Amino acid sequence: MARSSPRVILSAAISLDGKIATRSGDSALSSGVDKKRLHKLRTQVDAILVGKNTILQDNPMLNVRYAKGKSPIRIVLDSLGQTPTNSKIIQTSDEIQTIVAVSEKIPKKNLDKLAKFPLGHAKIKTILLEGGGTTNWDFVNQGLVDQVIVTITPYLVGGKDAKTLVDGDGFAKISKSLRLNLDKIVHQGNEIVLYYS
Ligand SMILES: NC(=O)c1ccc[n+]([C@@H]2O[C@H](COP(=O)([O-])OP(=O)(O)OC[C@H]3O[C@@H](n4cnc5c(N)ncnc54)[C@H](OP(=O)(O)O)[C@@H]3O)[C@@H](O)[C@H]2O)c1
C-alpha cells in the first residue's frame, strides 16, 4: 500500500454485522469502556476527521472527555459548507481548533456564515478518521489508510440501508481490495478491539 502523509487511522465501533449505525442513523454502539479507550487514542493524534453527514446525524463534540489529555483538531469534509453553525463543533470552535474543508462549489452564503467563526489550519501528522462509511470509503479507495482500529460490539443491527464501516461503491474484486495485517486483538468485556495495519 502506498504510504500516506499524514498517517491515517480509521477508527469505528461496528456491530457484529459490520454496521456503524442503524437504518435510522442511531450509532450508539460504544460501551463506556470503549469510549475511554477511544478518547485516550484521540489524545495521541493531531486531528479527528469526519464527513459532513456524521455532523448532521450525530452532532458530535469530537473532543476528549473520557480520558486525560488535549483534544485534537477537528476536521469536517463538507464541500458545500453545510455544517450547521449551531452544531457543537462550530459552537466550540473558539476552544478547540476546527477546520471545515470546503470546495470551490461552496455557495457564498454558506462561506460567509462559516467565516464568522474562528476556524483554523495547522500542521497535522496523524489523523483519526472517524467515519462515516462514505468518507471511510474515499480514504480506503485512495489508499490513504495506514491503520484500522475497530471495536466489534455485540449487536446484530441488520438493514440493507444501514451504514457500514466502508460504504461507497466498494471494490469489485477481492484481489483489488485493501488487504491488511492483523497486529493485535484486545478482549474488552463483551467486545473485542481489532488492530490492523
Ligand atoms: N459507529 C461509528 O463509529 C460511527 C462513526 C461515525 C459515523 N457514524 C455514522 O455514520 C453515518 C454517516 O455516514 P455517511 O456515510 O452518511 O456520511 P459521512 O461519511 O459522515 O459524510 C459524507 C459526506 O461528507 C462529504 N465529503 C466531503 N468531502 C469528502 C470526501 N473526500 N470523501 C467523502 N466524503 C466527503 C460529502 O458531502 P458533500 O458532497 O456535501 O461534501 C459526503 O456526502 C451516521 O449515521 C453516523 O451516525 C458511525
Ligand as a Chemical Component Dictionary entry (heavy atoms), coordinates in Angstrom:
data_LIG
# 
_chem_comp.id                   LIG 
_chem_comp.type                 NON-POLYMER 
_chem_comp.pdbx_formal_charge   0 
_chem_comp.three_letter_code    LIG 
# 
loop_
_chem_comp_atom.comp_id 
_chem_comp_atom.atom_id 
_chem_comp_atom.alt_atom_id 
_chem_comp_atom.type_symbol 
_chem_comp_atom.charge 
_chem_comp_atom.model_Cartn_x 
_chem_comp_atom.model_Cartn_y 
_chem_comp_atom.model_Cartn_z 
_chem_comp_atom.pdbx_ordinal 
LIG N1  N1  N 0  -20.175 3.777  14.726 1  
LIG C1  C1  C 0  -19.296 4.705  14.475 2  
LIG O1  O1  O 0  -18.148 4.617  14.957 3  
LIG C2  C2  C 0  -19.649 5.881  13.568 4  
LIG C3  C3  C 0  -18.701 6.869  13.373 5  
LIG C4  C4  C 0  -19.020 7.940  12.517 6  
LIG C5  C5  C 0  -20.244 7.995  11.868 7  
LIG N2  N2  N 1  -21.155 7.023  12.103 8  
LIG C6  C6  C 0  -22.461 7.093  11.399 9  
LIG O2  O2  O 0  -22.233 7.232  10.001 10 
LIG C7  C7  C 0  -23.361 7.892  9.412  11 
LIG C8  C8  C 0  -22.887 8.943  8.425  12 
LIG O3  O3  O 0  -22.147 8.306  7.401  13 
LIG P1  P1  P 0  -22.295 8.738  5.874  14 
LIG O4  O4  O 0  -21.591 7.718  5.066  15 
LIG O5  O5  O -1 -23.724 9.016  5.594  16 
LIG O6  O6  O 0  -21.606 10.143 5.778  17 
LIG P2  P2  P 0  -20.175 10.794 6.148  18 
LIG O7  O7  O 0  -19.064 9.957  5.661  19 
LIG O8  O8  O 0  -20.212 11.223 7.573  20 
LIG O9  O9  O 0  -20.261 12.141 5.274  21 
LIG C9  C9  C 0  -20.203 12.022 3.882  22 
LIG C10 C10 C 0  -20.217 13.388 3.280  23 
LIG O10 O10 O 0  -19.004 14.077 3.554  24 
LIG C11 C11 C 0  -18.742 14.961 2.492  25 
LIG N3  N3  N 0  -17.402 14.862 1.935  26 
LIG C12 C12 C 0  -16.654 15.896 1.534  27 
LIG N4  N4  N 0  -15.503 15.504 1.031  28 
LIG C13 C13 C 0  -15.493 14.181 1.083  29 
LIG C14 C14 C 0  -14.564 13.208 0.712  30 
LIG N5  N5  N 0  -13.374 13.488 0.148  31 
LIG N6  N6  N 0  -14.871 11.934 0.951  32 
LIG C15 C15 C 0  -16.050 11.608 1.485  33 
LIG N7  N7  N 0  -16.969 12.497 1.862  34 
LIG C16 C16 C 0  -16.692 13.776 1.662  35 
LIG C17 C17 C 0  -19.713 14.604 1.372  36 
LIG O11 O11 O 0  -20.681 15.619 1.404  37 
LIG P3  P3  P 0  -20.565 16.820 0.324  38 
LIG O12 O12 O 0  -20.568 16.170 -1.020 39 
LIG O13 O13 O 0  -21.724 17.695 0.614  40 
LIG O14 O14 O 0  -19.245 17.461 0.637  41 
LIG C18 C18 C 0  -20.299 13.291 1.782  42 
LIG O15 O15 O 0  -21.629 13.153 1.367  43 
LIG C19 C19 C 0  -24.161 8.492  10.554 44 
LIG O16 O16 O 0  -25.349 7.742  10.719 45 
LIG C20 C20 C 0  -23.270 8.311  11.760 46 
LIG O17 O17 O 0  -24.028 8.074  12.922 47 
LIG C21 C21 C 0  -20.889 5.973  12.932 48 
# 
loop_
_chem_comp_bond.comp_id 
_chem_comp_bond.atom_id_1 
_chem_comp_bond.atom_id_2 
_chem_comp_bond.value_order 
_chem_comp_bond.pdbx_ordinal 
LIG N1  C1  SING 1  
LIG C1  O1  DOUB 2  
LIG C1  C2  SING 3  
LIG C2  C3  SING 4  
LIG C2  C21 DOUB 5  
LIG C3  C4  DOUB 6  
LIG C4  C5  SING 7  
LIG C5  N2  DOUB 8  
LIG N2  C6  SING 9  
LIG N2  C21 SING 10 
LIG C6  O2  SING 11 
LIG C6  C20 SING 12 
LIG O2  C7  SING 13 
LIG C7  C8  SING 14 
LIG C7  C19 SING 15 
LIG C8  O3  SING 16 
LIG O3  P1  SING 17 
LIG P1  O4  DOUB 18 
LIG P1  O5  SING 19 
LIG P1  O6  SING 20 
LIG O6  P2  SING 21 
LIG P2  O7  DOUB 22 
LIG P2  O8  SING 23 
LIG P2  O9  SING 24 
LIG O9  C9  SING 25 
LIG C9  C10 SING 26 
LIG C10 O10 SING 27 
LIG C10 C18 SING 28 
LIG O10 C11 SING 29 
LIG C11 N3  SING 30 
LIG C11 C17 SING 31 
LIG N3  C12 SING 32 
LIG N3  C16 SING 33 
LIG C12 N4  DOUB 34 
LIG N4  C13 SING 35 
LIG C13 C14 SING 36 
LIG C13 C16 DOUB 37 
LIG C14 N5  SING 38 
LIG C14 N6  DOUB 39 
LIG N6  C15 SING 40 
LIG C15 N7  DOUB 41 
LIG N7  C16 SING 42 
LIG C17 O11 SING 43 
LIG C17 C18 SING 44 
LIG O11 P3  SING 45 
LIG P3  O12 DOUB 46 
LIG P3  O13 SING 47 
LIG P3  O14 SING 48 
LIG C18 O15 SING 49 
LIG C19 O16 SING 50 
LIG C19 C20 SING 51 
LIG C20 O17 SING 52 
# 
